[in-house]
Amino acid sequence: MYVILAIILAVVSLILLARTLHILYRIHHGLARTLHILYRIHHGTTGPLVVPGHTVKTLMVLGSGGHTGELLQLMKALDLSIYTPRIYLTAASDTLSISRLRLSEQGVETQTKRENSHSSDTNNQTQTSAGQYSIEVVPRAREVGQGWTSTCFTTLWSLIFSAISVTRHRPNLILTNGPGTCVPVCLVALGLRILGICRNRVVFVESLCRVKTLSLSGRILYHLADDIIVQWPGLSKTYPRCRYLGRLI
């Protein structure tokens, strides 16, 4: 009787030990993958974004004030036949950004139709794709002047909706220029990358009005975004990871 109990205890102990070792291995593997990805981000070794013959599914984060205007200006510099389809993510209370976005995309559609009328059938298929876009609405992470205590809860709420949107679309590129809504989006994108669900790249373009210091979003994403682009040369000296490419707006 005692022998049978000893055997059962030994088997249970081995099972628990094997399970514990498996969990520790998964934790170690996850930590190693996280550190590896952060190392590649920090040292700029994430590889090329645009591959010939392939499009880049792009998620852009809109924001109130001048953020949307600057982002739409950046969009005009992109080859929209490559950066397509486009997903625009905006805060629920930011109806003005949605209106401005629709006007901008209507202009893209009009220009595409005009070009299609003078192009071959082969080019038509490429150019028509430039007008593919969708809009995702999430709760705002932080209102202007909102207290830090309540910001923790609203950011968490925004993070949940951002996770749903980003996981559903799985973009190749996240392009943002600093609204508070972008932080949960970029965190979710990094999490999907660590879990191996999708490969993506986060490009943060600092607002033109930031001359001497990075914005709060810029400081948070400084070690998490693949590329930090600034529009004033002094910022690239203060923050070594930043790249100065001249005035983009």
C-alpha positions as a Markdown table, in Angstrom:
| # | Residue | x | y | z |
|---|---|---|---|---|
| 1 | Met | 0.0 | 0.0 | 0.0 |
| 2 | Tyr | 2.8 | 2.4 | 0.9 |
| 3 | Val | 4.7 | 1.5 | -2.2 |
| 4 | Ile | 1.7 | 2.4 | -4.4 |
| 5 | Leu | 1.3 | 5.7 | -2.6 |
| 6 | Ala | 5.0 | 6.5 | -3.1 |
| 7 | Ile | 4.8 | 5.7 | -6.8 |
| 8 | Ile | 1.7 | 7.9 | -7.2 |
| 9 | Leu | 3.4 | 10.8 | -5.3 |
| 10 | Ala | 6.6 | 10.3 | -7.4 |
| 11 | Val | 4.6 | 10.4 | -10.7 |
| 12 | Val | 2.6 | 13.5 | -9.6 |
| 13 | Ser | 5.9 | 15.2 | -8.5 |
| 14 | Leu | 7.4 | 14.5 | -11.9 |
| 15 | Ile | 4.4 | 15.9 | -13.7 |
| 16 | Leu | 4.5 | 19.0 | -11.6 |
| 17 | Leu | 8.2 | 19.4 | -12.1 |
| 18 | Ala | 7.9 | 19.0 | -15.9 |
| 19 | Arg | 5.0 | 21.5 | -16.0 |
| 20 | Thr | 7.0 | 24.0 | -13.9 |
| 21 | Leu | 10.1 | 23.6 | -16.2 |
| 22 | His | 7.9 | 24.1 | -19.2 |
| 23 | Ile | 6.4 | 27.3 | -17.8 |
| 24 | Leu | 9.9 | 28.6 | -16.9 |
| 25 | Tyr | 11.1 | 27.8 | -20.4 |
| 26 | Arg | 8.1 | 29.7 | -21.9 |
| 27 | Ile | 8.9 | 32.6 | -19.7 |
| 28 | His | 12.6 | 32.6 | -20.5 |
| 29 | His | 11.8 | 32.2 | -24.3 |
| 30 | Gly | 9.3 | 35.1 | -24.1 |
| 31 | Leu | 11.8 | 37.3 | -22.2 |
| 32 | Ala | 14.6 | 36.5 | -24.6 |
| 33 | Arg | 12.3 | 37.3 | -27.6 |
| 34 | Thr | 11.2 | 40.6 | -26.0 |
| 35 | Leu | 14.8 | 41.6 | -25.4 |
| 36 | His | 15.8 | 40.6 | -28.9 |
| 37 | Ile | 13.1 | 42.7 | -30.5 |
| 38 | Leu | 13.8 | 45.7 | -28.3 |
| 39 | Tyr | 17.5 | 45.4 | -29.2 |
| 40 | Arg | 16.7 | 45.3 | -32.9 |
| 41 | Ile | 14.4 | 48.4 | -32.5 |
| 42 | His | 17.0 | 50.3 | -30.5 |
| 43 | His | 19.8 | 49.5 | -33.0 |
| 44 | Gly | 17.8 | 50.0 | -36.1 |
| 45 | Thr | 18.1 | 46.5 | -37.5 |
| 46 | Thr | 14.4 | 45.8 | -38.3 |
| 47 | Gly | 15.0 | 45.4 | -42.0 |
| 48 | Pro | 13.4 | 47.0 | -45.1 |
| 49 | Leu | 9.7 | 47.9 | -44.9 |
| 50 | Val | 8.9 | 48.1 | -48.6 |
| 51 | Val | 9.4 | 45.0 | -50.7 |
| 52 | Pro | 9.1 | 45.2 | -54.5 |
| 53 | Gly | 5.8 | 43.8 | -55.7 |
| 54 | His | 4.1 | 44.0 | -52.3 |
| 55 | Thr | 1.9 | 46.6 | -50.7 |
| 56 | Val | 2.2 | 47.9 | -47.1 |
| 57 | Lys | -0.9 | 47.8 | -45.0 |
| 58 | Thr | -0.6 | 51.1 | -43.1 |
| 59 | Leu | -2.3 | 52.2 | -39.9 |
| 60 | Met | -2.3 | 56.0 | -39.2 |
| 61 | Val | -3.3 | 57.5 | -35.9 |
| 62 | Leu | -5.2 | 60.8 | -36.2 |
| 63 | Gly | -5.4 | 63.3 | -33.4 |
| 64 | Ser | -7.1 | 66.6 | -32.6 |
| 65 | Gly | -5.5 | 70.0 | -33.1 |
| 66 | Gly | -2.7 | 70.1 | -35.6 |
| 67 | His | -1.8 | 66.4 | -35.5 |
| 68 | Thr | -4.4 | 65.4 | -38.1 |
| 69 | Gly | -3.4 | 68.2 | -40.4 |
| 70 | Glu | 0.3 | 67.3 | -40.2 |
| 71 | Leu | -0.4 | 63.6 | -40.7 |
| 72 | Leu | -2.5 | 64.2 | -43.8 |
| 73 | Gln | 0.4 | 66.3 | -45.2 |
| 74 | Leu | 2.7 | 63.4 | -44.6 |
| 75 | Met | 0.2 | 61.1 | -46.4 |
| 76 | Lys | 0.5 | 63.3 | -49.5 |
| 77 | Ala | 4.2 | 62.4 | -49.7 |
| 78 | Leu | 3.5 | 58.7 | -49.8 |
| 79 | Asp | 3.0 | 56.5 | -52.8 |
| 80 | Leu | -0.5 | 55.5 | -52.0 |
| 81 | Ser | -0.5 | 52.6 | -54.5 |
| 82 | Ile | 2.2 | 51.0 | -52.2 |
| 83 | Tyr | 0.9 | 52.1 | -48.8 |
| 84 | Thr | -2.5 | 50.5 | -49.1 |
| 85 | Pro | -4.9 | 49.6 | -47.7 |
| 86 | Arg | -4.9 | 52.4 | -45.1 |
| 87 | Ile | -6.5 | 52.2 | -41.7 |
| 88 | Tyr | -7.1 | 55.5 | -39.9 |
| 89 | Leu | -7.6 | 55.2 | -36.2 |
| 90 | Thr | -9.1 | 58.2 | -34.3 |
| 91 | Ala | -10.6 | 59.0 | -31.0 |
| 92 | Ala | -14.4 | 58.8 | -30.7 |
| 93 | Ser | -14.8 | 62.5 | -29.8 |
| 94 | Asp | -12.6 | 63.7 | -32.7 |
| 95 | Thr | -15.3 | 64.2 | -35.4 |
| 96 | Leu | -13.3 | 67.0 | -37.1 |
| 97 | Ser | -10.4 | 64.7 | -37.9 |
| 98 | Ile | -12.8 | 62.3 | -39.5 |
| 99 | Ser | -14.3 | 65.0 | -41.7 |
| 100 | Arg | -10.9 | 66.2 | -42.8 |
| 101 | Leu | -9.8 | 62.7 | -43.5 |
| 102 | Arg | -12.8 | 62.0 | -45.7 |
| 103 | Leu | -12.1 | 65.2 | -47.7 |
| 104 | Ser | -8.5 | 64.2 | -48.2 |
| 105 | Glu | -9.3 | 60.6 | -49.3 |
| 106 | Gln | -11.9 | 62.0 | -51.7 |
| 107 | Gly | -9.2 | 64.0 | -53.3 |
| 108 | Val | -7.0 | 60.9 | -53.6 |
| 109 | Glu | -9.9 | 59.0 | -55.2 |
| 110 | Thr | -10.6 | 61.9 | -57.7 |
| 111 | Gln | -6.9 | 62.0 | -58.6 |
| 112 | Thr | -6.8 | 58.3 | -59.0 |
| 113 | Lys | -9.8 | 58.3 | -61.4 |
| 114 | Arg | -8.2 | 61.1 | -63.4 |
| 115 | Glu | -4.9 | 59.1 | -63.7 |
| 116 | Asn | -6.8 | 55.9 | -64.6 |
| 117 | Ser | -8.4 | 57.6 | -67.6 |
| 118 | His | -5.0 | 58.1 | -69.1 |
| 119 | Ser | -3.4 | 54.8 | -68.1 |
| 120 | Ser | -3.3 | 51.2 | -69.3 |
| 121 | Asp | -5.4 | 48.4 | -67.8 |
| 122 | Thr | -2.4 | 47.0 | -66.0 |
| 123 | Asn | -1.8 | 50.3 | -64.2 |
| 124 | Asn | -5.4 | 50.7 | -63.4 |
| 125 | Gln | -5.4 | 47.8 | -61.0 |
| 126 | Thr | -2.4 | 49.4 | -59.1 |
| 127 | Gln | -3.8 | 52.9 | -59.0 |
| 128 | Thr | -7.3 | 51.9 | -58.0 |
| 129 | Ser | -5.9 | 50.3 | -54.8 |
| 130 | Ala | -4.7 | 53.8 | -53.7 |
| 131 | Gly | -8.3 | 54.6 | -52.7 |
| 132 | Gln | -8.7 | 51.7 | -50.3 |
| 133 | Tyr | -9.1 | 52.9 | -46.7 |
| 134 | Ser | -11.2 | 52.4 | -43.6 |
| 135 | Ile | -11.7 | 54.3 | -40.3 |
| 136 | Glu | -11.5 | 52.8 | -36.8 |
| 137 | Val | -12.8 | 54.7 | -33.8 |
| 138 | Val | -11.5 | 54.1 | -30.3 |
| 139 | Pro | -12.0 | 55.9 | -26.9 |
| 140 | Arg | -9.6 | 58.8 | -26.3 |
| 141 | Ala | -6.7 | 57.8 | -24.1 |
| 142 | Arg | -6.4 | 61.2 | -22.5 |
| 143 | Glu | -8.3 | 64.5 | -22.9 |
| 144 | Val | -6.4 | 67.8 | -22.9 |
| 145 | Gly | -6.0 | 68.9 | -19.2 |
| 146 | Gln | -7.2 | 65.5 | -17.8 |
| 147 | Gly | -5.8 | 64.5 | -14.4 |
| 148 | Trp | -3.2 | 61.7 | -14.2 |
| 149 | Thr | -5.3 | 59.5 | -12.0 |
| 150 | Ser | -8.3 | 59.3 | -14.3 |
| 151 | Thr | -5.9 | 59.1 | -17.3 |
| 152 | Cys | -4.8 | 55.6 | -16.1 |
| 153 | Phe | -8.3 | 54.3 | -16.5 |
| 154 | Thr | -9.1 | 56.0 | -19.8 |
| 155 | Thr | -5.8 | 54.8 | -21.2 |
| 156 | Leu | -6.6 | 51.2 | -20.2 |
| 157 | Trp | -10.0 | 51.5 | -21.8 |
| 158 | Ser | -8.5 | 52.9 | -24.9 |
| 159 | Leu | -5.9 | 50.1 | -24.9 |
| 160 | Ile | -8.6 | 47.4 | -25.0 |
| 161 | Phe | -10.3 | 48.9 | -28.0 |
| 162 | Ser | -6.9 | 49.6 | -29.7 |
| 163 | Ala | -5.9 | 45.9 | -29.2 |
| 164 | Ile | -9.1 | 44.8 | -30.9 |
| 165 | Ser | -8.5 | 47.1 | -33.9 |
| 166 | Val | -4.8 | 46.4 | -34.3 |
| 167 | Thr | -5.2 | 42.7 | -33.9 |
| 168 | Arg | -8.0 | 42.6 | -36.5 |
| 169 | His | -6.1 | 44.6 | -39.1 |
| 170 | Arg | -2.5 | 43.5 | -38.3 |
| 171 | Pro | -0.9 | 46.4 | -40.2 |
| 172 | Asn | 2.7 | 46.3 | -41.5 |
| 173 | Leu | 3.3 | 49.9 | -40.7 |
| 174 | Ile | 2.0 | 52.1 | -37.9 |
| 175 | Leu | 2.6 | 55.8 | -38.7 |
| 176 | Thr | 1.8 | 58.4 | -36.1 |
| 177 | Asn | 2.8 | 61.9 | -35.1 |
| 178 | Gly | 2.0 | 62.1 | -31.4 |
| 179 | Pro | -1.6 | 62.2 | -30.3 |
| 180 | Gly | -2.2 | 60.5 | -27.0 |
| 181 | Thr | -4.3 | 57.7 | -28.8 |
| 182 | Cys | -1.1 | 56.5 | -30.5 |
| 183 | Val | 0.6 | 55.2 | -27.3 |
| 184 | Pro | -1.9 | 52.3 | -26.7 |
| 185 | Val | -1.8 | 51.5 | -30.4 |
| 186 | Cys | 2.0 | 51.3 | -30.5 |
| 187 | Leu | 2.0 | 49.2 | -27.3 |
| 188 | Val | -0.4 | 46.7 | -28.8 |
| 189 | Ala | 1.6 | 46.5 | -32.0 |
| 190 | Leu | 4.8 | 45.8 | -30.0 |
| 191 | Gly | 2.9 | 43.1 | -28.1 |
| 192 | Leu | 1.7 | 41.4 | -31.3 |
| 193 | Arg | 5.3 | 41.5 | -32.6 |
| 194 | Ile | 6.7 | 39.9 | -29.4 |
| 195 | Leu | 4.0 | 37.2 | -29.6 |
| 196 | Gly | 4.9 | 36.5 | -33.2 |
| 197 | Ile | 1.3 | 37.2 | -34.4 |
| 198 | Cys | 2.4 | 39.8 | -37.0 |
| 199 | Arg | 5.5 | 41.7 | -38.1 |
| 200 | Asn | 5.1 | 45.4 | -38.0 |
| 201 | Arg | 7.1 | 48.7 | -37.9 |
| 202 | Val | 6.3 | 51.8 | -35.8 |
| 203 | Val | 7.3 | 55.1 | -37.3 |
| 204 | Phe | 6.9 | 58.2 | -35.0 |
| 205 | Val | 7.1 | 61.6 | -36.7 |
| 206 | Glu | 7.4 | 64.3 | -34.1 |
| 207 | Ser | 5.2 | 67.4 | -34.5 |
| 208 | Leu | 6.8 | 70.4 | -36.2 |
| 209 | Cys | 6.0 | 72.5 | -33.1 |
| 210 | Arg | 8.4 | 70.4 | -31.0 |
| 211 | Val | 11.6 | 72.4 | -31.3 |
| 212 | Lys | 13.6 | 71.6 | -28.2 |
| 213 | Thr | 12.0 | 68.6 | -26.5 |
| 214 | Leu | 10.0 | 65.6 | -27.5 |
| 215 | Ser | 6.3 | 65.5 | -26.7 |
| 216 | Leu | 5.0 | 63.1 | -24.0 |
| 217 | Ser | 4.1 | 60.6 | -26.7 |
| 218 | Gly | 7.6 | 60.9 | -28.2 |
| 219 | Arg | 9.3 | 60.3 | -24.8 |
| 220 | Ile | 7.2 | 57.3 | -24.1 |
| 221 | Leu | 7.8 | 55.8 | -27.6 |
| 222 | Tyr | 11.5 | 56.8 | -27.7 |
| 223 | His | 12.7 | 53.3 | -26.9 |
| 224 | Leu | 9.7 | 51.4 | -28.4 |
| 225 | Ala | 9.3 | 52.9 | -31.9 |
| 226 | Asp | 11.5 | 51.6 | -34.8 |
| 227 | Asp | 12.0 | 55.1 | -36.2 |
| 228 | Ile | 11.8 | 58.5 | -34.4 |
| 229 | Ile | 11.8 | 61.3 | -37.0 |
| 230 | Val | 12.1 | 64.9 | -35.9 |
| 231 | Gln | 11.9 | 68.1 | -37.9 |
| 232 | Trp | 14.4 | 70.3 | -36.0 |
| 233 | Pro | 18.1 | 69.5 | -36.0 |
| 234 | Gly | 18.6 | 70.3 | -32.3 |
| 235 | Leu | 16.3 | 67.4 | -31.3 |
| 236 | Ser | 18.5 | 64.8 | -33.0 |
| 237 | Lys | 21.5 | 66.1 | -31.0 |
| 238 | Thr | 19.5 | 65.9 | -27.7 |
| 239 | Tyr | 18.0 | 62.6 | -28.5 |
| 240 | Pro | 20.5 | 60.3 | -30.3 |
| 241 | Arg | 17.9 | 57.9 | -31.6 |
| 242 | Cys | 16.0 | 60.6 | -33.5 |
| 243 | Arg | 16.6 | 61.1 | -37.2 |
| 244 | Tyr | 16.5 | 64.6 | -38.7 |
| 245 | Leu | 15.2 | 64.5 | -42.3 |
| 246 | Gly | 14.5 | 68.2 | -42.7 |
| 247 | Arg | 11.1 | 69.8 | -42.7 |
| 248 | Leu | 8.5 | 67.3 | -43.7 |
| 249 | Ile | 5.4 | 69.5 | -43.4 |
